[in-house]
Amino acid sequence: MAADEGTVRIDSWIWSVRLTKTRSMAASACRAGHVRVNGERVKPAHAVRAGDEVRLRHAGRDWIVEVSRIVRKRVGAPVAAECYIDKSPPPPPREEIAAVGDRDRGAGRPTKRDRRELERLRGRGAP
């Protein structure tokens, strides 16, 4: 089930402890530079060992975890929670995540002016 010694690939470990849904998502996050081990950006094949600090940006959330146990295969959620020490900040309350600029159902397609206002509210458009 679990091996407590040695090292394992970072993409495999992230997937094994259920921080990402699939191993390919973990590898993609590494290639995109969203994974850091002890402050350094790493490739998917980087070896991780107990005591390393892993920072992962995934699904709009920053995870900061310390590796406490090495696992080579995907494990259940209760066992996965024992494999790392979560040091990440708590997620913001749901009220703060509320969607900006939602339109009422049946309001029709937004006009060009409406679209520009929505993009400005979301921080993507010009001021």
CORNOR-V512282 format. One record per run of one state. SS is the DSSP state (h for helix, s for strand, l for the rest). FROM is the first residue (numbers start at 0). LEN is the number of residues. If there is no record, write none. Layout:
# CORNOR-V512282
SS_FROM_LEN + SS_FROM_LEN
This chain:
# CORNOR-V512282
l_0_7 + s_7_2 + h_9_7 + l_16_6 + h_22_9 + l_31_3 + s_34_3 + l_37_2 + s_39_2 + l_41_5 + s_46_2 + l_48_4 + s_52_6 + l_58_2 + s_60_7 + l_67_9 + h_76_5 + l_81_2 + s_83_3 + l_86_25 + h_111_11 + l_122_5
